[in-house]
Amino acid sequence: MPLSLSMRHRSTWRTAAAIGLSAALVGCLGSSDDPPLDLTILHINDHHSRLDAETTTLRLKNAAGTREAVTVDLGGFARVAGAIEALRSGQPNVLTLHAGDAITGDLYYTLTEGRADAALRNTVCFDALTLGNHEFDNGDAGAAKFIDELAKGSCRTAVLSANLKPRSGSALTGKVRASTVVQRSGQPIGIVGVTAAGKTRDSSRPDPGTLFEDEATSAQREIDALRAQGINKIVLLTHIGYPADQQLAARLSGVDIIVGGDSHTLLGPTSLADVGLTPNGPYPKQISNKDGEPVCLVQAWQYAYAVGELRVRFDGRGVVTECAGQPHILVSDNVRRSSSPLSDADRAAMVADLRAQPGLRVQAPLPKAEQTLAPFAADKTAFGQTKIGTAAEELCLRRVPGTKRDVTRSALGDLCNKSERVNAHGGDIQQLVAQAFLEQGQRFGGADIALQNAGGVRVDVAAGDITVRHIYTLLPFKNTLVRLRMTGAQIKAALEDGVGFVLAAAGNTGAYPYTAGLRFEVDLNQPTGQRVSNLQVRLASGSWVALDMNATYRVVTNDFLANGGDGYATLKTVTGDRREDTFLDYADSFLQYVKERGQVARLPIELYSTQRFIDTP
């Protein structure tokens, strides 16, 4: 067969295809109208302006054959560009796709508003990019500006969203298509974009009047239109999340492949657990569409850490007969130990182990991409290198407590992903941010409680120096703090809003509430309105008392939540003289918190907002 697979992966691919698809394909291999087509899809998602390489901890075998934790370089867009160039070299039928959330999340976006992201994207030349919810964080104009920057290069990347309906006069008018058609080996392939409807509307800032239709309805309409043109190979490029992708496939006819984003899902071999990574499922996930035909579903983690490589064979009627592949988690072979130097023997053994791991790829950055990034990096360094303070210990990122939801998001690996403290109480860094907002609110006008959504806090904080860059990567959005005067009953209702949004059909883990000055218990098995209980507010004396449902409290939150974002509908009802915008920048509020202390650490467990958490079965 014409697919150029390494010997190491060829047998894996054939075995997976035979096992996963043979039953589904019985009776599907009839006469063909076209020759079979072998297609390779290289894809990324959710890199959020994270263009620089970072570091991570992996457990690698030393010379004695014992696994130990060491540090390696991870990701960076120049490595993404290098991997894509190498993986598509010599391949006749390759698609390069981006599944959304290309911007916001790092100082590169703060400084350039998408110009740096577009320039780096154009070192790859993606065939298509679907709009994610964060493309709308600065309204239609923000998304349009990024698209315009993309168009300045020599690439012709199709920007897609079948369910986007821009308002009259929107800056996006004429810039976004529902689908695009590409030719490979003389055969047309349709690519349809889908953007999360509810999440973009509720958790970002599209212009008033800009609408997002139901994902399944709009996707099926576009698939039908493509198939009416004789196009029988359909790729959905979605930004709705891994669970929602599986549900969407079951509602659609004619879809063959889903390349997804939004949930930051790591898929891959179970052997990744040996080195300290926790995949959420196989790559690819093999499911079925509404007609019982096979669908290959993939996602490629987050933050320019990985490139997905999906290989698919179509028969002449456009039905998938084989699919396999793997994530390429991009690392360097610069292995080091923090406590002491590695011996030559240990280093050699660890590099050999690194190269032998399915799912890991030792990848050099692409020089062209490094050169493109260099002037942007210089500006960022000049601004972001100022040291503000230090973290005495790792401050883990986690949106929702427990072991079921959002447990692979941490860049610090199993140190955070499998932490009993984090599983019981949630993210350390989200909790610290809420505490900083409370104290900033108390300083400027007074506050009793602070409320922050989990998804508004974007990264872990490793032990060591904290710089301006760290803080604006941690809190990248252009939010301000708002003071609301709310009754205890309204506060409870708002918490129920956030927790309920986690359980909604879209499963938005970013809505999970973190509070300071208030603690509670959560049981996701209870009915709506009864999931949050035993609410206690902290007095100035430090003692805790039950939240009075009839009393009024001053609540500091970010303006995004105050406007009803992430499903916090109750907050939006607090208006008039009960609402006050402090105009305090929320990232600067955390910067001041760190600067004043010099060193920050995890809060005592008694101050964590989630004191007890019970997940669904």
C-alpha positions as CSV (number, residue, x, y, z in Angstrom):
1,M,0.0,0.0,0.0
2,P,1.3,3.5,-0.7
3,L,1.2,4.8,2.9
4,S,4.8,5.6,4.0
5,L,4.8,4.2,7.5
6,S,7.9,3.5,9.6
7,M,8.3,-0.3,10.2
8,R,7.7,0.4,13.9
9,H,4.3,1.8,13.3
10,R,3.2,-0.2,10.2
11,S,2.2,-3.3,12.1
12,T,0.5,-1.3,14.8
13,W,-1.5,0.5,12.2
14,R,-2.6,-2.6,10.4
15,T,-3.4,-4.5,13.6
16,A,-5.5,-1.6,15.0
17,A,-7.3,-1.3,11.7
18,A,-8.1,-5.0,11.4
19,I,-9.3,-5.2,15.0
20,G,-11.2,-1.9,15.2
21,L,-12.9,-1.8,11.8
22,S,-13.3,-5.3,10.4
23,A,-16.6,-5.9,12.1
24,A,-18.0,-2.5,11.1
25,L,-16.9,-2.9,7.5
26,V,-18.5,-6.3,6.7
27,G,-20.6,-5.8,3.6
28,C,-19.2,-2.3,2.9
29,L,-16.6,-3.2,0.4
30,G,-18.7,-3.3,-2.8
31,S,-17.8,-2.0,-6.2
32,S,-15.9,1.3,-6.3
33,D,-16.4,4.4,-8.4
34,D,-12.9,5.8,-7.6
35,P,-9.6,4.1,-6.8
36,P,-9.0,3.6,-3.0
37,L,-7.4,6.7,-1.4
38,D,-4.9,6.8,1.3
39,L,-5.0,10.1,3.3
40,T,-2.7,11.5,6.0
41,I,-4.1,14.2,8.3
42,L,-1.6,16.2,10.4
43,H,-3.4,18.3,13.0
44,I,-3.2,20.5,16.1
45,N,-5.7,22.3,18.3
46,D,-5.9,24.6,21.3
47,H,-2.4,26.1,21.2
48,H,-3.7,29.4,22.6
49,S,-0.8,31.6,21.4
50,R,1.7,29.3,23.3
51,L,4.5,29.7,20.7
52,D,7.5,29.0,23.0
53,A,8.8,25.7,24.1
54,E,8.2,24.8,27.7
55,T,9.4,22.0,30.0
56,T,7.8,18.9,31.5
57,T,8.7,16.1,33.7
58,L,8.8,12.5,32.3
59,R,9.7,9.2,34.0
60,L,12.5,7.7,31.9
61,K,14.6,4.6,32.4
62,N,18.2,5.2,33.6
63,A,21.1,2.9,33.0
64,A,19.9,0.6,35.8
65,G,16.5,0.2,34.1
66,T,14.7,2.2,36.8
67,R,12.4,5.0,35.8
68,E,13.1,8.4,37.4
69,A,11.6,11.8,36.9
70,V,13.7,14.1,34.7
71,T,13.1,17.3,32.8
72,V,12.8,17.6,29.0
73,D,11.8,20.4,26.7
74,L,8.2,20.2,25.4
75,G,6.5,21.6,22.4
76,G,6.8,25.1,21.0
77,F,5.4,26.1,17.6
78,A,8.8,25.8,15.9
79,R,8.7,22.1,16.8
80,V,5.2,21.8,15.5
81,A,6.3,23.3,12.2
82,G,9.3,21.0,12.1
83,A,7.2,17.9,12.8
84,I,4.7,18.7,10.2
85,E,7.3,19.4,7.6
86,A,9.0,16.0,8.4
87,L,5.8,14.0,8.6
88,R,4.4,15.3,5.3
89,S,7.7,15.0,3.4
90,G,7.2,12.6,0.5
91,Q,3.6,11.9,1.3
92,P,1.3,12.4,-1.7
93,N,-2.0,13.0,0.1
94,V,-1.7,15.1,3.2
95,L,-4.1,17.5,4.9
96,T,-2.9,19.9,7.6
97,L,-5.7,21.1,9.9
98,H,-6.1,23.3,13.0
99,A,-9.1,22.7,15.2
100,G,-9.4,26.1,16.8
101,D,-8.4,28.2,19.8
102,A,-5.3,29.5,18.0
103,I,-5.2,32.8,20.0
104,T,-5.4,34.2,23.5
105,G,-3.5,32.7,26.4
106,D,0.0,34.1,26.2
107,L,1.8,37.4,26.1
108,Y,2.3,36.9,22.4
109,Y,-1.4,37.6,22.0
110,T,-1.4,40.4,24.5
111,L,1.4,42.2,22.6
112,T,0.4,41.4,19.0
113,E,-3.3,40.6,19.0
114,G,-2.8,37.6,16.8
115,R,-0.1,38.9,14.5
116,A,2.6,36.5,15.9
117,D,0.2,33.6,15.9
118,A,-0.7,34.2,12.2
119,A,3.0,34.5,11.2
120,L,3.9,31.2,12.8
121,R,0.8,29.5,11.4
122,N,2.0,30.6,8.0
123,T,5.2,28.7,8.4
124,V,3.1,25.5,8.2
125,C,0.4,26.6,5.7
126,F,-2.6,24.8,7.1
127,D,-5.3,23.8,4.7
128,A,-8.1,24.7,7.1
129,L,-8.7,26.2,10.5
130,T,-12.0,26.1,12.4
131,L,-12.9,29.0,14.7
132,G,-12.8,28.1,18.4
133,N,-14.6,29.9,21.1
134,H,-11.5,31.9,22.2
135,E,-11.2,33.4,18.7
136,F,-14.2,35.5,19.9
137,D,-12.7,36.7,23.2
138,N,-12.3,40.2,21.7
139,G,-15.5,40.2,19.7
140,D,-16.0,39.7,16.0
141,A,-13.4,42.3,15.3
142,G,-10.7,40.3,17.3
143,A,-11.4,37.2,15.2
144,A,-11.4,39.2,12.0
145,K,-8.1,40.8,12.8
146,F,-6.5,37.4,13.3
147,I,-8.0,36.1,10.0
148,D,-6.7,39.2,8.2
149,E,-3.2,38.5,9.6
150,L,-3.4,35.0,8.3
151,A,-4.3,36.3,4.8
152,K,-1.2,38.5,4.7
153,G,1.1,35.4,4.2
154,S,1.5,33.3,1.1
155,C,-0.7,30.5,2.6
156,R,-4.3,30.2,1.7
157,T,-5.8,28.8,4.9
158,A,-9.6,28.3,4.7
159,V,-11.2,29.6,8.0
160,L,-14.3,27.6,8.7
161,S,-17.4,27.5,10.8
162,A,-20.7,26.1,9.4
163,N,-22.8,27.2,12.3
164,L,-21.5,30.8,12.6
165,K,-24.0,33.5,11.5
166,P,-22.3,36.9,11.8
167,R,-24.5,39.9,12.6
168,S,-25.2,42.4,9.9
169,G,-22.2,44.6,9.5
170,S,-19.9,42.2,11.5
171,A,-16.1,42.5,10.8
172,L,-16.3,38.7,10.0
173,T,-18.7,39.1,7.1
174,G,-17.2,37.3,4.1
175,K,-14.1,36.0,6.0
176,V,-15.5,32.6,7.2
177,R,-16.7,29.7,5.1
178,A,-18.9,26.8,6.1
179,S,-16.7,24.4,4.3
180,T,-13.9,24.0,1.8
181,V,-13.0,21.3,-0.8
182,V,-9.5,20.2,-1.4
183,Q,-8.2,17.7,-4.1
184,R,-5.9,14.9,-3.3
185,S,-4.9,12.4,-6.1
186,G,-7.6,13.9,-8.2
187,Q,-10.3,13.2,-5.6
188,P,-12.3,15.9,-3.7
189,I,-12.4,15.9,0.1
190,G,-14.8,18.1,1.9
191,I,-13.8,19.8,5.2
192,V,-16.6,21.3,7.3
193,G,-15.9,23.5,10.3
194,V,-18.0,23.5,13.5
195,T,-17.7,25.9,16.5
196,A,-19.1,25.2,19.9
197,A,-22.4,27.1,19.9
198,G,-23.3,27.5,23.6
199,K,-19.8,27.8,24.9
200,T,-18.9,30.5,22.4
201,R,-22.0,32.4,23.1
202,D,-21.8,32.1,26.9
203,S,-18.0,31.9,27.5
204,S,-16.6,34.3,25.0
205,R,-17.6,37.6,23.6
206,P,-19.0,37.5,20.0
207,D,-20.8,40.6,19.0
208,P,-24.5,41.0,20.0
209,G,-26.5,39.6,17.1
210,T,-23.7,37.2,15.9
211,L,-25.3,33.7,16.3
212,F,-24.2,30.1,16.4
213,E,-26.6,27.5,15.1
214,D,-27.0,24.0,16.5
215,E,-23.8,22.1,15.6
216,A,-25.5,19.0,14.3
217,T,-28.1,20.8,12.2
218,S,-25.6,23.1,10.5
219,A,-23.0,20.3,10.0
220,Q,-25.5,18.0,8.4
221,R,-26.8,20.7,6.1
222,E,-23.2,21.4,4.8
223,I,-22.4,17.7,4.5
224,D,-25.6,17.2,2.4
225,A,-24.6,20.1,0.2
226,L,-21.1,18.6,-0.4
227,R,-22.5,15.1,-1.1
228,A,-24.9,16.6,-3.5
229,Q,-21.9,17.7,-5.5
230,G,-20.6,14.1,-5.6
231,I,-18.1,14.6,-2.7
232,N,-18.1,11.4,-0.7
233,K,-15.1,12.0,1.7
234,I,-16.1,14.3,4.5
235,V,-13.9,15.6,7.3
236,L,-15.5,17.5,10.2
237,L,-13.0,20.0,11.8
238,T,-14.7,20.8,15.1
239,H,-14.1,22.8,18.2
240,I,-16.7,21.4,20.5
241,G,-14.8,18.9,22.7
242,Y,-14.1,15.2,22.7
243,P,-17.3,14.0,24.4
244,A,-19.4,16.2,22.2
245,D,-17.6,15.0,19.1
246,Q,-18.7,11.4,19.9
247,Q,-22.3,12.5,20.4
248,L,-22.2,14.6,17.2
249,A,-21.0,11.7,15.1
250,A,-24.0,9.6,16.1
251,R,-26.4,12.3,14.9
252,L,-24.8,12.7,11.5
253,S,-24.9,10.9,8.1
254,G,-22.0,11.1,5.7
255,V,-19.3,12.1,8.1
256,D,-16.0,10.0,7.9
257,I,-13.5,11.8,10.1
258,I,-13.7,14.2,13.0
259,V,-10.6,16.2,13.9
260,G,-11.5,17.9,17.1
261,G,-10.4,20.5,19.7
262,D,-11.7,22.4,22.8
263,S,-11.4,19.8,25.5
264,H,-7.6,19.6,25.4
265,T,-7.8,15.9,25.2
266,L,-4.7,13.7,25.1
267,L,-5.3,10.5,23.1
268,G,-2.7,7.9,22.6
269,P,-1.3,4.5,23.7
270,T,-1.6,3.4,27.3
271,S,2.1,3.1,27.4
272,L,2.3,6.9,27.8
273,A,1.4,6.2,31.4
274,D,4.8,4.7,31.9
275,V,6.5,8.0,31.4
276,G,3.9,10.0,33.5
277,L,1.3,11.0,30.9
278,T,-2.4,10.0,31.2
279,P,-4.2,9.6,27.8
280,N,-8.0,9.8,27.9
281,G,-8.4,7.2,25.2
282,P,-6.9,5.6,22.1
283,Y,-5.7,7.5,19.1
284,P,-7.7,7.3,16.9
285,K,-11.1,6.7,18.6
286,Q,-13.1,4.5,16.3
287,I,-16.8,5.2,16.4
288,S,-19.8,5.1,14.0
289,N,-22.0,7.7,12.4
290,K,-25.8,7.7,12.2
291,D,-25.7,5.2,9.4
292,G,-23.4,2.8,11.2
293,E,-20.5,3.6,9.0
294,P,-17.0,4.0,10.6
295,V,-15.8,7.4,11.8
296,C,-12.2,8.1,12.9
297,L,-12.1,10.6,15.8
298,V,-8.9,12.4,16.9
299,Q,-7.6,15.3,19.0
300,A,-4.0,16.4,19.7
301,W,-3.9,17.6,23.3
302,Q,-2.9,21.3,23.7
303,Y,-0.5,24.3,23.7
304,A,1.6,23.2,20.7
305,Y,2.7,20.2,22.7
306,A,1.7,17.6,20.0
307,V,1.0,17.0,16.4
308,G,-1.6,14.3,15.6
309,E,-0.9,12.0,12.6
310,L,-4.0,10.2,11.4
311,R,-3.8,7.8,8.4
312,V,-7.0,6.8,6.7
313,R,-7.9,4.6,3.7
314,F,-11.1,5.2,1.8
315,D,-12.7,2.7,-0.6
316,G,-14.0,3.9,-3.9
317,R,-17.3,4.9,-2.5
318,G,-15.7,7.1,0.2
319,V,-16.2,4.7,3.1
320,V,-13.4,4.4,5.6
321,T,-11.8,0.9,5.5
322,E,-8.8,1.5,7.7
323,C,-7.7,4.2,10.1
324,A,-4.8,4.4,12.6
325,G,-2.1,6.7,13.7
326,Q,-0.6,8.3,16.8
327,P,0.0,11.6,18.6
328,H,3.5,13.0,18.3
329,I,4.2,14.6,21.6
330,L,7.1,16.9,20.7
331,V,10.2,16.8,23.0
332,S,13.9,17.4,22.9
333,D,16.6,14.9,23.8
334,N,18.0,17.5,26.3
335,V,17.3,15.3,29.3
336,R,18.4,16.6,32.7
337,R,18.0,16.0,36.4
338,S,17.3,18.9,38.7
339,S,19.1,17.5,41.7
340,S,22.4,16.4,40.2
341,P,24.0,16.0,36.7
342,L,23.2,12.8,34.7
343,S,26.0,10.4,34.0
344,D,26.7,9.7,30.3
345,A,25.3,6.2,30.8
346,D,22.1,7.4,32.4
347,R,21.6,10.1,29.7
348,A,22.1,7.6,26.9
349,A,19.7,5.2,28.5
350,M,17.0,7.9,29.0
351,V,17.4,9.3,25.4
352,A,17.0,5.7,24.1
353,D,13.9,5.2,26.2
354,L,12.5,8.6,25.0
355,R,13.0,7.6,21.4
356,A,11.5,4.2,21.9
357,Q,8.2,5.5,23.4
358,P,5.2,5.4,21.1
359,G,3.5,8.8,21.2
360,L,6.7,10.7,21.9
361,R,8.8,12.3,19.2
362,V,12.2,13.9,19.6
363,Q,11.9,16.8,17.3
364,A,14.2,19.7,16.3
365,P,12.6,23.1,15.8
366,L,12.1,24.3,12.2
367,P,14.7,27.0,11.6
368,K,12.3,29.1,9.4
369,A,9.8,29.1,12.2
370,E,12.5,30.1,14.8
371,Q,13.5,33.0,12.6
372,T,9.9,34.1,12.2
373,L,9.3,33.9,15.9
374,A,12.6,35.7,16.9
375,P,11.5,39.4,16.7
376,F,8.2,38.6,18.5
377,A,10.1,36.7,21.2
378,A,12.5,39.6,21.7
379,D,9.6,41.9,22.4
380,K,8.0,39.4,24.7
381,T,11.2,38.8,26.6
382,A,11.7,42.5,27.1
383,F,8.3,42.9,28.6
384,G,7.8,39.6,30.3
385,Q,11.1,38.9,32.0
386,T,10.6,41.1,35.0
387,K,10.5,39.0,38.1
388,I,7.6,39.6,40.4
389,G,8.2,36.9,43.1
390,T,8.6,33.2,43.5
391,A,6.5,30.1,44.0
392,A,7.6,28.0,47.0
393,E,6.1,24.9,45.5
394,E,4.1,23.7,42.4
395,L,0.7,25.3,42.1
396,C,-1.3,22.7,40.2
397,L,-3.9,23.5,37.5
398,R,-7.2,21.7,37.7
399,R,-10.7,22.8,36.6
400,V,-12.9,20.2,38.4
401,P,-11.9,18.1,41.4
402,G,-12.2,14.3,41.2
403,T,-10.6,11.8,38.9
404,K,-13.2,11.9,36.1
405,R,-13.1,15.3,34.5
406,D,-10.2,17.4,33.1
407,V,-7.4,15.2,34.6
408,T,-4.8,15.6,31.8
409,R,-4.7,19.4,31.5
410,S,-1.7,19.9,33.9
411,A,1.6,20.5,32.2
412,L,3.3,19.2,35.4
413,G,2.1,15.7,34.7
414,D,1.1,13.2,37.3
415,L,2.5,15.4,40.1
416,C,-0.7,17.3,39.6
417,N,-2.9,15.0,37.6
418,K,-2.9,12.3,40.3
419,S,-2.5,14.4,43.3
420,E,-4.9,13.4,46.2
421,R,-5.1,17.1,47.2
422,V,-6.0,18.2,43.7
423,N,-8.5,15.4,43.3
424,A,-10.2,16.3,46.6
425,H,-10.2,20.1,46.4
426,G,-9.4,21.2,42.8
427,G,-6.7,23.5,41.4
428,D,-4.2,25.1,43.7
429,I,-3.6,28.0,41.3
430,Q,-7.3,28.7,40.7
431,Q,-7.8,28.9,44.5
432,L,-4.9,31.3,44.9
433,V,-6.2,33.5,42.1
434,A,-9.6,33.7,43.9
435,Q,-7.8,34.7,47.1
436,A,-5.9,37.4,45.3
437,F,-9.1,38.8,43.9
438,L,-10.7,38.8,47.3
439,E,-7.8,40.7,48.8
440,Q,-7.7,43.2,45.9
441,G,-11.4,43.8,46.3
442,Q,-11.1,44.3,50.0
443,R,-8.4,46.9,49.4
444,F,-10.4,48.8,46.9
445,G,-13.9,49.3,48.2
446,G,-14.4,46.2,50.2
447,A,-15.3,42.5,49.5
448,D,-16.6,39.5,51.5
449,I,-16.3,36.8,48.8
450,A,-14.5,36.4,45.5
451,L,-15.6,34.2,42.6
452,Q,-13.5,33.0,39.7
453,N,-14.3,30.4,37.0
454,A,-11.8,27.6,36.6
455,G,-11.3,28.1,32.9
456,G,-10.2,31.7,33.3
457,V,-7.0,30.4,34.9
458,R,-4.9,28.9,32.1
459,V,-1.7,27.3,33.4
460,D,0.1,25.7,36.3
461,V,2.8,27.6,38.2
462,A,5.9,25.6,38.7
463,A,8.2,26.1,41.7
464,G,10.6,29.0,41.1
465,D,10.5,32.5,39.8
466,I,7.2,34.2,38.8
467,T,7.6,36.8,36.1
468,V,5.2,39.2,34.4
469,R,5.1,36.7,31.5
470,H,3.9,33.9,33.9
471,I,1.1,36.1,35.2
472,Y,-0.2,37.2,31.9
473,T,0.0,33.7,30.6
474,L,-1.9,32.5,33.7
475,L,-4.6,35.2,33.3
476,P,-4.5,36.2,29.6
477,F,-7.9,37.7,29.1
478,K,-8.7,41.4,29.1
479,N,-11.0,41.3,32.2
480,T,-11.6,43.7,35.0
481,L,-13.0,43.0,38.5
482,V,-16.6,43.8,39.3
483,R,-18.2,44.1,42.7
484,L,-21.7,42.7,43.1
485,R,-24.0,43.0,46.1
486,M,-25.7,39.7,46.3
487,T,-27.9,37.9,48.8
488,G,-26.8,34.5,50.1
489,A,-29.5,32.9,48.1
490,Q,-28.2,34.5,44.9
491,I,-24.7,33.4,45.7
492,K,-25.8,29.8,46.1
493,A,-27.8,30.1,42.9
494,A,-24.7,31.4,41.1
495,L,-22.6,28.5,42.3
496,E,-25.4,26.1,41.2
497,D,-25.2,27.8,37.7
498,G,-21.5,27.1,37.4
499,V,-21.7,23.5,38.7
500,G,-24.7,22.9,36.5
501,F,-22.8,24.2,33.4
502,V,-20.2,21.5,34.0
503,L,-22.9,18.9,33.7
504,A,-24.7,20.5,30.8
505,A,-24.7,18.8,27.4
506,A,-21.5,20.7,26.3
507,G,-19.7,19.7,29.5
508,N,-18.0,23.1,30.1
509,T,-15.4,22.3,32.8
510,G,-14.2,25.9,32.7
511,A,-17.4,27.0,34.5
512,Y,-16.5,25.2,37.8
513,P,-16.5,27.8,40.6
514,Y,-13.6,28.7,42.8
515,T,-14.3,31.1,45.7
516,A,-12.3,32.9,48.4
517,G,-14.0,33.7,51.7
518,L,-16.6,31.0,51.0
519,R,-16.4,27.3,51.1
520,F,-18.9,24.5,50.3
521,E,-19.5,20.9,49.3
522,V,-20.5,19.6,45.9
523,D,-22.4,16.5,44.9
524,L,-23.0,16.2,41.2
525,N,-25.5,13.4,41.8
526,Q,-28.0,15.7,43.3
527,P,-30.8,17.4,41.3
528,T,-30.5,20.9,40.0
529,G,-30.4,23.5,42.8
530,Q,-29.2,21.0,45.4
531,R,-25.7,20.2,44.2
532,V,-23.9,22.8,46.3
533,S,-24.4,22.5,50.1
534,N,-23.0,23.4,53.5
535,L,-22.0,26.9,52.4
536,Q,-19.8,28.7,54.9
537,V,-18.5,32.3,54.8
538,R,-15.4,33.4,56.5
539,L,-15.6,36.3,58.9
540,A,-12.9,38.9,59.5
541,S,-11.9,37.1,62.6
542,G,-11.1,34.0,60.6
543,S,-14.0,31.9,61.9
544,W,-16.5,30.3,59.5
545,V,-20.3,30.6,59.8
546,A,-23.2,29.4,57.7
547,L,-24.0,31.6,54.7
548,D,-27.1,33.6,55.5
549,M,-29.5,33.2,52.6
550,N,-31.1,36.6,53.4
551,A,-28.1,38.6,54.1
552,T,-26.2,40.7,51.5
553,Y,-22.6,40.1,50.7
554,R,-20.1,42.0,48.5
555,V,-18.9,39.6,45.8
556,V,-15.9,40.4,43.6
557,T,-15.7,38.5,40.3
558,N,-14.4,39.1,36.8
559,D,-16.6,41.1,34.4
560,F,-16.9,38.1,32.1
561,L,-18.8,36.2,34.8
562,A,-20.7,39.3,35.9
563,N,-22.1,39.5,32.4
564,G,-23.4,36.0,32.6
565,G,-20.5,34.2,30.9
566,D,-19.9,30.4,31.5
567,G,-23.5,30.0,32.3
568,Y,-23.6,32.3,35.4
569,A,-27.0,33.6,34.6
570,T,-27.7,34.6,38.2
571,L,-24.8,37.1,38.1
572,K,-26.2,38.8,35.1
573,T,-29.4,39.7,37.0
574,V,-27.4,41.7,39.5
575,T,-27.6,45.2,38.0
576,G,-28.0,48.9,38.8
577,D,-26.6,50.1,42.1
578,R,-25.9,46.5,43.1
579,R,-23.2,46.3,40.4
580,E,-19.9,48.3,40.4
581,D,-17.0,47.9,37.9
582,T,-13.8,48.5,39.8
583,F,-11.9,48.8,36.5
584,L,-9.1,46.8,38.2
585,D,-7.3,44.7,35.7
586,Y,-7.7,41.1,36.9
587,A,-4.2,39.9,35.9
588,D,-2.6,42.9,37.5
589,S,-4.6,42.1,40.7
590,F,-2.8,38.8,40.9
591,L,0.5,40.4,40.0
592,Q,0.1,42.7,43.0
593,Y,-0.8,39.8,45.2
594,V,2.5,38.0,44.3
595,K,4.6,41.2,44.4
596,E,3.4,42.1,47.9
597,R,4.3,38.7,49.3
598,G,7.5,38.0,47.4
599,Q,6.8,34.3,47.7
600,V,3.5,32.5,47.4
601,A,2.5,28.9,48.2
602,R,-0.6,26.7,48.4
603,L,-3.3,28.0,50.7
604,P,-4.2,25.9,53.8
605,I,-6.9,23.3,52.9
606,E,-9.4,25.0,55.1
607,L,-9.4,28.0,52.7
608,Y,-10.1,25.9,49.6
609,S,-13.6,26.5,48.3
610,T,-14.4,22.9,47.5
611,Q,-14.2,21.1,50.8
612,R,-15.9,17.9,49.6
613,F,-16.6,16.7,46.1
614,I,-18.7,13.8,44.9
615,D,-18.7,13.1,41.1
616,T,-21.2,11.2,39.1
617,P,-20.5,7.4,38.7
